[in-house]
Amino acid sequence: MKKIISGIQKFYLKIPKFPLNGIFGIFSHDVGIDLGTANTLVWVYGKGIVIREPSVVSRHKRTKEVLAIGTSAKKMIGRVPQTIETIRPLKDGVIADFDAASAMLKYYIKKVHESGTVIPKIPKPRVVIGIPSGVTEVERRAVADAALASGAREAHLIEEPMAAALGAGLAVEEPEGIFIIDIGGGTTEMAVISLGGIVIGKSIRVAGDEMNEAVINYVRLKYSLLLGEPSAEEVKINIGTCVSLKKERQFVVRGRDLESGLPKSIKLTSTEIREALAETVQEIVRNIVNTIEETPPELIGDIMEKGIVMAGGGSLLTGIDSLISDASKMPVVVADDPMTCVVRGCGKILEDKSLLYKIRLVKGL
């Protein structure tokens, strides 16, 4: 009898065991999300980046019924009747409208989870979300709660500088200093990373949105022309620069004349936009220099050798890397495809559970 029992035990031990989350993982998509103020990017395990859309929600003012999300909602900005509102659920990197943020997350999670899964809708996915490093505990919990309310099985929060460093291919777990700067839409993140943690970090709510606002104010004061935010962003992308160019650029923009109330077109130059952006850019540079001054001397040598790495959409502003390099006296490198660094970093964290459990901020179940 003992031999029979022993044989059964040995047979049982040879059967592969699947934890509950492992079984769920067979049928669900693990998802990494860069929940940005300006844009939301979604990475799906085994597929890569599948969604790149603006963080905009359009809904009915009275009933709060969601009418459009993402690109289709952004096209409605400035064009909707009084019964419809077009909002950005996040402001300065944190949730400003919980219901709208939940609706947006639910839409994206549902979109990626139901496309090609074996069993639609169940089980729920595991989600990793990149958030600014300077948010409060309440703001962190709001993001986790929004993800769980949107259909996530697990919600893990990762600081954006750490995710950006991973997405840029940097070895964050090595005992060497890494300086990463992530200029997004609502916040600029800067951090010195070593041994899988942030040694010195700073998050300021001065970034792409403030640059757009600076362009709007400049054009209003100089030309008495009122621009919408989409137009200001288009100006920044096309002719925005931080340094003098051999051949200055020009761009025609249309808005409403504040004196006559009629439509008006003007031609802006990159020199003018450089002047408009100067104060905002200098605020970012000052904080970067302050962060360097607070960095332990042992790590400064590593940073000087490897250089400062830039990520985020703001790093694409012409000349901002050389401006930071001149101010910091260090080499500055812009990461490959900087706009996707955070979401790619979230994807890498999903692929490495030991790293996930080491650097996550909040886990919601």
C-alpha positions as CSV (number, residue, x, y, z in Angstrom):
1,M,0.0,0.0,0.0
2,K,2.9,2.4,0.9
3,K,4.5,1.7,-2.5
4,I,1.2,2.6,-4.3
5,I,0.8,5.9,-2.3
6,S,4.4,6.8,-2.9
7,G,4.0,6.2,-6.6
8,I,0.9,8.4,-6.7
9,Q,2.7,11.2,-4.9
10,K,5.7,11.0,-7.4
11,F,3.2,11.1,-10.3
12,Y,1.4,14.1,-8.8
13,L,4.7,16.0,-8.3
14,K,5.5,15.6,-12.0
15,I,2.3,17.2,-13.1
16,P,2.9,20.9,-14.0
17,K,1.2,23.3,-11.6
18,F,-0.3,26.5,-12.8
19,P,-1.0,29.3,-10.3
20,L,-4.3,31.1,-10.7
21,N,-2.6,34.1,-12.2
22,G,-0.7,31.8,-14.6
23,I,-3.9,30.3,-15.8
24,F,-5.4,33.8,-16.3
25,G,-2.3,34.8,-18.2
26,I,-2.9,32.1,-20.8
27,F,-6.2,33.8,-21.9
28,S,-5.6,37.5,-20.9
29,H,-3.4,40.2,-22.3
30,D,-1.0,41.8,-19.8
31,V,-1.0,45.5,-20.5
32,G,1.4,48.4,-20.0
33,I,0.0,51.9,-20.1
34,D,1.6,55.3,-20.3
35,L,-1.2,57.3,-18.9
36,G,-0.1,60.7,-20.0
37,T,-1.6,64.2,-19.7
38,A,-1.5,64.7,-23.5
39,N,-1.4,61.1,-24.9
40,T,-2.1,57.6,-23.7
41,L,0.0,54.7,-25.1
42,V,-0.9,51.0,-24.6
43,W,1.6,48.1,-24.8
44,V,0.3,44.5,-25.0
45,Y,2.4,41.5,-24.1
46,G,3.5,39.7,-27.3
47,K,2.2,42.5,-29.6
48,G,4.0,45.7,-28.6
49,I,2.5,49.1,-28.8
50,V,-1.1,48.8,-30.1
51,I,-2.6,52.2,-29.1
52,R,-1.3,55.8,-29.4
53,E,-4.1,58.2,-28.8
54,P,-4.7,61.6,-27.2
55,S,-5.9,61.6,-23.6
56,V,-9.2,63.3,-24.4
57,V,-12.8,62.3,-23.6
58,S,-15.9,63.9,-25.1
59,R,-19.2,63.5,-23.1
60,H,-22.7,64.9,-22.7
61,K,-22.7,67.6,-20.0
62,R,-26.0,66.6,-18.3
63,T,-26.1,62.8,-18.7
64,K,-22.3,62.3,-18.6
65,E,-22.6,59.8,-21.4
66,V,-19.3,59.3,-23.1
67,L,-19.5,60.1,-26.8
68,A,-15.9,59.8,-28.0
69,I,-12.5,58.9,-26.7
70,G,-9.0,59.5,-28.0
71,T,-8.4,60.9,-31.5
72,S,-12.1,61.3,-32.4
73,A,-12.6,63.2,-29.2
74,K,-9.6,65.5,-29.8
75,K,-11.0,66.5,-33.2
76,M,-14.0,67.8,-31.3
77,I,-12.0,70.4,-29.2
78,G,-13.4,73.8,-29.9
79,R,-16.1,72.5,-32.2
80,V,-18.8,71.1,-29.8
81,P,-22.2,72.6,-29.0
82,Q,-23.0,73.8,-25.4
83,T,-24.5,70.4,-24.5
84,I,-21.2,68.5,-25.0
85,E,-17.9,69.0,-23.1
86,T,-14.5,67.8,-24.3
87,I,-12.1,67.3,-21.4
88,R,-8.7,65.9,-20.6
89,P,-9.1,63.5,-17.7
90,L,-5.5,64.2,-16.5
91,K,-4.0,67.5,-15.5
92,D,-0.3,67.9,-14.7
93,G,0.1,64.1,-14.8
94,V,-2.6,63.2,-12.3
95,I,-6.3,62.4,-12.5
96,A,-8.5,65.5,-12.5
97,D,-11.7,63.7,-13.5
98,F,-12.0,60.2,-12.1
99,D,-15.1,59.1,-14.1
100,A,-13.6,60.3,-17.4
101,A,-10.2,58.6,-16.6
102,S,-12.0,55.4,-15.7
103,A,-14.0,55.5,-18.9
104,M,-10.9,56.1,-21.0
105,L,-9.0,53.3,-19.3
106,K,-11.9,50.9,-19.6
107,Y,-12.2,51.7,-23.3
108,Y,-8.5,51.0,-24.1
109,I,-8.4,47.9,-21.9
110,K,-11.5,46.5,-23.5
111,K,-10.2,47.4,-26.9
112,V,-6.9,45.4,-26.6
113,H,-8.3,42.6,-24.4
114,E,-11.1,41.6,-26.7
115,S,-9.1,41.6,-29.9
116,G,-7.9,38.1,-30.5
117,T,-8.4,36.6,-27.0
118,V,-9.6,33.0,-26.7
119,I,-12.3,33.8,-24.2
120,P,-13.6,37.4,-24.6
121,K,-14.0,39.6,-21.5
122,I,-12.7,37.0,-19.1
123,P,-10.3,36.8,-17.3
124,K,-9.3,40.4,-16.6
125,P,-5.8,41.6,-17.6
126,R,-2.8,42.5,-15.4
127,V,-1.9,46.2,-15.9
128,V,1.2,48.3,-15.2
129,I,0.8,52.1,-15.4
130,G,3.5,54.7,-15.5
131,I,2.8,57.7,-13.2
132,P,4.8,60.9,-12.3
133,S,7.2,60.4,-9.4
134,G,6.0,63.5,-7.5
135,V,2.3,62.5,-7.0
136,T,0.8,62.0,-3.6
137,E,-0.3,58.7,-2.1
138,V,-4.0,59.8,-2.7
139,E,-3.2,60.5,-6.3
140,R,-1.5,57.1,-6.7
141,R,-4.4,55.3,-5.2
142,A,-6.8,57.2,-7.6
143,V,-4.9,55.9,-10.6
144,A,-4.9,52.3,-9.2
145,D,-8.6,52.5,-8.4
146,A,-9.4,53.8,-11.9
147,A,-7.5,50.9,-13.5
148,L,-9.3,48.3,-11.3
149,A,-12.6,50.0,-11.9
150,S,-11.8,49.8,-15.6
151,G,-11.5,46.0,-15.6
152,A,-7.9,45.3,-14.6
153,R,-7.2,42.1,-12.5
154,E,-4.1,43.7,-11.0
155,A,-2.9,47.3,-11.1
156,H,0.8,48.1,-10.6
157,L,2.1,51.6,-10.6
158,I,5.6,52.5,-11.7
159,E,7.4,55.9,-11.5
160,E,7.8,57.3,-15.0
161,P,11.5,58.0,-14.8
162,M,12.2,54.4,-13.9
163,A,9.9,53.2,-16.7
164,A,11.5,55.7,-19.2
165,A,15.0,54.5,-18.2
166,L,14.0,50.8,-18.8
167,G,12.3,51.7,-22.1
168,A,15.5,53.5,-23.2
169,G,17.5,50.3,-22.6
170,L,19.4,51.5,-19.6
171,A,20.7,49.1,-16.9
172,V,18.8,50.4,-13.9
173,E,19.8,47.6,-11.5
174,E,23.6,48.2,-11.9
175,P,25.5,50.1,-9.2
176,E,26.1,53.0,-11.6
177,G,24.5,56.4,-11.8
178,I,21.9,57.1,-14.6
179,F,20.3,60.5,-15.2
180,I,17.0,60.4,-17.0
181,I,14.8,63.3,-18.0
182,D,11.3,62.7,-19.3
183,I,9.5,65.8,-20.6
184,G,5.8,65.0,-21.1
185,G,2.7,66.9,-21.6
186,G,1.9,67.7,-17.9
187,T,5.1,67.1,-16.0
188,T,8.8,67.0,-16.5
189,E,10.5,64.1,-14.6
190,M,14.2,64.1,-13.8
191,A,15.8,61.3,-11.7
192,V,19.2,59.8,-10.9
193,I,18.8,56.1,-10.8
194,S,21.1,53.4,-9.3
195,L,20.6,49.8,-8.0
196,G,17.0,49.7,-9.2
197,G,15.9,52.8,-7.3
198,I,15.7,56.6,-7.6
199,V,18.5,58.2,-5.6
200,I,17.5,61.8,-6.4
201,G,14.2,62.7,-8.2
202,K,12.2,65.7,-9.0
203,S,8.9,66.2,-10.7
204,I,7.8,69.6,-11.9
205,R,4.5,70.5,-13.4
206,V,6.1,72.5,-16.2
207,A,6.1,70.7,-19.6
208,G,4.5,70.5,-23.0
209,D,1.2,72.0,-21.9
210,E,2.9,75.1,-20.5
211,M,4.8,75.5,-23.7
212,N,1.5,75.5,-25.6
213,E,0.1,78.1,-23.2
214,A,3.2,80.2,-23.7
215,V,2.7,80.3,-27.4
216,I,-1.0,81.2,-27.0
217,N,-0.1,84.1,-24.6
218,Y,2.7,85.4,-26.9
219,V,0.5,85.5,-30.0
220,R,-2.3,87.1,-28.1
221,L,-0.1,89.9,-26.6
222,K,1.9,90.6,-29.7
223,Y,-0.7,90.1,-32.5
224,S,-4.0,90.3,-30.6
225,L,-4.8,87.0,-32.1
226,L,-6.5,84.2,-30.1
227,L,-5.3,80.7,-30.8
228,G,-6.8,77.4,-29.7
229,E,-4.5,74.8,-27.9
230,P,-4.4,72.5,-31.0
231,S,-3.1,75.3,-33.1
232,A,-0.5,76.3,-30.5
233,E,0.7,72.7,-30.3
234,E,1.0,72.6,-34.1
235,V,3.1,75.8,-34.0
236,K,5.4,74.3,-31.3
237,I,5.9,71.1,-33.2
238,N,6.6,72.7,-36.5
239,I,8.8,75.7,-35.6
240,G,9.5,75.4,-31.9
241,T,13.2,75.7,-31.1
242,C,15.5,76.5,-28.2
243,V,18.6,77.6,-30.2
244,S,19.3,79.8,-33.2
245,L,19.0,78.1,-36.6
246,K,21.0,78.8,-39.7
247,K,17.8,79.1,-41.6
248,E,14.9,80.2,-39.4
249,R,11.5,78.5,-40.0
250,Q,8.1,80.0,-40.7
251,F,4.6,78.8,-40.1
252,V,1.2,80.3,-41.0
253,V,-1.4,80.1,-38.2
254,R,-5.1,81.1,-38.2
255,G,-7.1,82.4,-35.3
256,R,-9.6,85.0,-34.2
257,D,-8.7,88.7,-34.1
258,L,-9.4,90.0,-30.7
259,E,-10.1,93.6,-32.0
260,S,-12.4,92.8,-34.9
261,G,-13.6,89.4,-33.8
262,L,-13.0,88.2,-37.4
263,P,-10.7,85.4,-38.6
264,K,-7.1,86.3,-39.2
265,S,-3.9,84.7,-40.5
266,I,-0.4,85.5,-39.5
267,K,3.1,84.2,-40.3
268,L,5.1,83.2,-37.2
269,T,8.8,82.6,-37.3
270,S,10.9,80.2,-35.2
271,T,12.7,83.2,-33.7
272,E,9.4,84.4,-32.2
273,I,8.5,81.0,-30.9
274,R,11.9,80.6,-29.3
275,E,11.3,83.9,-27.5
276,A,7.8,82.6,-26.4
277,L,9.2,79.3,-25.1
278,A,12.3,80.8,-23.4
279,E,10.9,81.2,-19.9
280,T,9.3,77.7,-19.8
281,V,12.4,76.0,-21.1
282,Q,14.7,77.8,-18.7
283,E,12.5,76.7,-15.8
284,I,13.0,73.1,-16.9
285,V,16.8,73.6,-17.3
286,R,17.1,75.3,-13.8
287,N,15.5,72.3,-12.2
288,I,17.8,69.9,-14.0
289,V,20.8,71.8,-12.9
290,N,19.5,71.8,-9.3
291,T,19.0,68.0,-9.4
292,I,22.6,67.6,-10.6
293,E,23.8,69.7,-7.7
294,E,22.0,67.5,-5.2
295,T,23.4,64.3,-6.8
296,P,26.0,62.3,-4.7
297,P,29.5,62.8,-6.0
298,E,30.1,59.1,-6.5
299,L,27.3,59.1,-9.2
300,I,28.3,62.3,-10.9
301,G,31.3,60.6,-12.6
302,D,29.0,57.8,-14.0
303,I,26.6,60.4,-15.4
304,M,29.5,62.5,-17.0
305,E,30.8,59.3,-18.7
306,K,27.4,58.0,-20.0
307,G,25.6,61.3,-20.4
308,I,22.1,62.5,-19.5
309,V,19.4,60.6,-21.4
310,M,16.2,62.4,-22.5
311,A,12.8,60.9,-23.2
312,G,9.2,62.1,-23.7
313,G,7.7,64.2,-26.5
314,G,9.4,67.4,-25.1
315,S,12.8,66.0,-25.9
316,L,12.0,66.4,-29.6
317,L,11.9,70.2,-29.3
318,T,14.8,71.4,-31.5
319,G,17.9,72.3,-29.6
320,I,16.7,71.5,-26.1
321,D,19.3,68.7,-25.7
322,S,22.2,71.1,-26.5
323,L,20.7,73.8,-24.2
324,I,20.7,71.3,-21.3
325,S,24.2,70.1,-22.2
326,D,25.5,73.7,-22.1
327,A,23.9,74.4,-18.8
328,S,24.9,71.1,-17.1
329,K,28.3,70.8,-18.7
330,M,27.5,67.2,-19.5
331,P,26.7,65.3,-22.7
332,V,23.0,64.8,-23.4
333,V,21.5,62.0,-25.6
334,V,17.9,61.7,-26.8
335,A,16.6,58.2,-26.5
336,D,15.4,56.3,-29.6
337,D,11.7,56.9,-30.1
338,P,11.5,59.0,-26.9
339,M,7.7,59.3,-26.9
340,T,7.3,55.6,-26.3
341,C,10.1,55.1,-23.7
342,V,7.7,55.0,-20.7
343,V,5.2,52.5,-22.2
344,R,8.1,50.3,-23.5
345,G,9.5,50.4,-20.0
346,C,6.1,49.3,-18.6
347,G,6.2,46.4,-21.1
348,K,9.7,45.3,-19.9
349,I,8.6,45.4,-16.3
350,L,5.6,43.1,-17.2
351,E,8.1,40.6,-18.7
352,D,10.3,40.5,-15.6
353,K,8.2,39.8,-12.4
354,S,11.1,40.0,-10.0
355,L,11.8,43.5,-11.3
356,L,8.1,44.4,-11.1
357,Y,7.9,43.4,-7.4
358,K,11.1,45.3,-6.7
359,I,10.3,48.7,-8.1
360,R,6.5,49.0,-8.1
361,L,4.9,51.7,-6.0
362,V,1.3,50.5,-5.6
363,K,-0.3,47.1,-6.2
364,G,-4.1,46.9,-6.3
365,L,-6.0,43.6,-6.4
